[in-house]
Amino acid sequence: MTPNRDFYTGLIATAFFAFVLFVLIPIYVKVPSFIPGFAPPPDMWPRVITVVGLVMGILAILFAIPKMRATANDRVMSIGATMHRNRKLIVRFAGVLIGFAAFAYAMPEIGFVPATILLLAYLFLMTGNYSRKIWMIGLTIVFPILLYLVFTEVTHTPFPEGHLFSAITANFVTLI
C-alpha cells in the first residue's frame, strides 16, 4: 500500500490534535480545585474541540486505507519526484504553518477577535479560490465575532483581549 494525501492529512491532524489534547491543554489551561455549581471547567471546550479534531483525523486515516489498497498496484514514485510534483502544496502548507505561528504570536498582542479575523482572511487567501468573495469576507468578519459573543455571553469563557485592545479601552474609559 502506498500512503496517499488523505492518509497524510489524517495523520497530521491526528498528531496535531493529540499533541494539543495531551500536552498543551494540561500545561496551559489551569483548572481550579473547586468549580461552583454546574459551571463547566475551563478546559471543557478546548478538550471537546480537540477530541472532535482527533476523531476526524482518525476517520480520515481510516477512510484513506481503502483508497490506498485500490492504488497499491500503481507505479511507485520516489520521494523526490513526489515532492517535486507537489511543490505548490508543500509551499502552501509551509505558508499555513507560518500563518498559524503568526496567529499564536498575534493573539496575546491584539486579542482573539482581530487575530482570528486576520487568520481567516489569510486562510481564505491561501485557498486561491475567489469565486465567493462576499461569503469569504462575511465569514472572515462575522464568524469570529459570533464565536466570541457565544463563548463570552453564553458560557462566560474569557478570551484574550490583547495588550493593544486593553490599552485602547483603558484610554477610552479614562475619557469617560
C-alpha positions in Angstrom: 0.0 0.0 0.0 1.2 3.5 -0.9 0.1 6.2 1.5 -1.9 9.0 -0.2 -2.6 12.6 0.6 -5.7 11.8 2.6 -3.7 9.4 4.8 -1.0 12.0 5.4 -3.7 14.7 6.1 -5.4 12.4 8.7 -2.0 11.6 10.2 -1.0 15.2 10.6 -4.4 16.1 12.0 -4.3 13.2 14.4 -0.8 14.1 15.6 -1.7 17.8 16.0 -4.9 17.3 18.0 -3.3 14.6 20.1 -0.4 17.0 20.9 -2.9 19.7 21.8 -5.1 17.4 23.9 -2.4 15.5 25.8 0.3 18.2 26.1 -0.8 21.8 25.6 -4.2 21.7 27.4 -2.9 20.2 30.6 0.0 22.6 30.6 -1.7 25.9 29.7 -5.3 25.6 30.8 -5.4 25.9 34.6 -8.3 24.1 36.3 -9.2 25.3 39.8 -9.6 22.8 42.5 -13.2 23.9 43.1 -15.8 24.9 40.5 -19.1 26.2 41.9 -22.4 24.9 40.8 -22.9 23.4 37.3 -20.3 25.6 35.7 -18.1 23.7 33.2 -14.3 23.6 33.9 -12.2 25.9 31.8 -10.7 23.0 29.9 -14.0 21.5 28.8 -14.4 23.3 25.5 -10.8 23.0 24.4 -11.0 19.3 25.2 -14.3 18.9 23.3 -12.9 20.6 20.2 -9.6 18.7 20.3 -11.4 15.3 20.8 -13.6 16.1 17.8 -10.5 17.0 15.7 -8.7 13.8 16.9 -11.7 11.7 15.9 -11.9 13.4 12.5 -8.1 12.8 11.9 -8.6 9.1 12.8 -11.6 8.9 10.5 -9.5 10.5 7.7 -6.9 7.8 8.2 -9.5 5.0 8.2 -11.2 6.3 5.1 -7.9 6.6 3.3 -7.0 3.0 3.7 -9.4 1.6 1.1 -8.1 4.2 -1.4 -4.5 3.1 -0.6 -5.4 -0.5 -1.3 -7.0 0.3 -4.6 -3.9 2.2 -5.8 -1.4 -0.4 -4.5 -0.8 -1.7 -8.0 0.1 1.7 -9.4 3.6 2.8 -10.2 5.7 3.7 -7.2 7.4 7.2 -7.4 10.5 8.3 -5.5 10.1 10.8 -2.7 12.0 13.4 -4.6 9.7 13.1 -7.6 6.6 13.2 -5.4 7.9 16.3 -3.6 8.7 18.0 -6.9 5.3 17.2 -8.2 3.6 18.6 -5.1 5.9 21.6 -4.5 3.0 24.1 -4.6 1.2 22.1 -1.9 4.3 22.0 0.2 4.8 25.8 -0.1 1.1 26.3 0.8 1.5 24.0 3.8 4.5 26.0 4.9 2.5 29.2 4.4 -0.3 27.9 6.5 2.1 26.9 9.3 3.6 30.4 9.2 0.1 31.9 9.3 -0.8 29.8 12.4 2.5 30.8 14.1 1.7 34.5 13.4 -1.8 33.9 14.8 -0.3 32.4 18.0 2.0 35.4 18.3 -0.7 38.0 17.5 -3.4 36.6 19.8 -1.9 38.0 23.0 -0.9 41.2 21.3 -4.1 42.2 19.5 -6.6 39.9 21.0 -8.8 37.0 19.9 -11.2 38.7 17.5 -8.7 40.7 15.4 -6.2 37.9 15.3 -8.9 35.4 14.2 -10.2 37.8 11.5 -6.7 38.1 10.2 -6.1 34.4 10.3 -9.3 33.6 8.4 -8.6 36.2 5.8 -5.1 34.7 5.3 -6.5 31.2 5.1 -9.2 32.2 2.6 -6.4 33.9 0.5 -4.4 30.7 0.7 -7.2 28.6 -0.9 -6.7 30.5 -4.1 -10.5 30.3 -4.9 -12.0 33.8 -5.0 -15.3 32.9 -6.7 -17.3 33.7 -3.5 -15.7 36.9 -2.2 -18.8 38.1 -0.4 -19.0 34.8 1.6 -15.3 34.9 2.4 -15.5 38.5 3.6 -18.7 37.8 5.6 -17.3 34.7 7.3 -14.0 36.3 8.0 -15.6 39.1 9.9 -18.9 37.6 11.3 -17.7 34.2 12.4 -15.1 35.3 14.9 -17.4 38.0 16.4 -20.2 35.4 16.7 -17.8 32.9 18.3 -16.6 35.5 20.7 -20.1 36.5 21.7 -21.4 32.9 22.1 -18.5 31.9 24.3 -18.3 35.1 26.4 -22.1 35.6 26.8 -23.4 32.1 27.0 -20.6 30.0 28.6 -18.8 33.0 30.2 -15.4 31.8 28.8 -12.9 34.7 28.8 -11.0 35.3 25.6 -7.7 37.1 25.3 -8.3 40.8 24.8 -4.7 41.6 23.9 -2.3 44.2 25.1 -3.3 46.6 22.3 -7.1 46.3 22.8 -6.8 46.7 26.6 -4.6 49.8 26.2 -7.1 51.4 23.8 -10.1 50.6 26.0 -8.2 51.9 29.1 -7.8 55.2 27.3 -11.5 55.4 26.4 -12.5 54.5 30.0 -10.4 57.3 31.4 -12.0 59.8 28.9 -15.5 58.8 30.1 
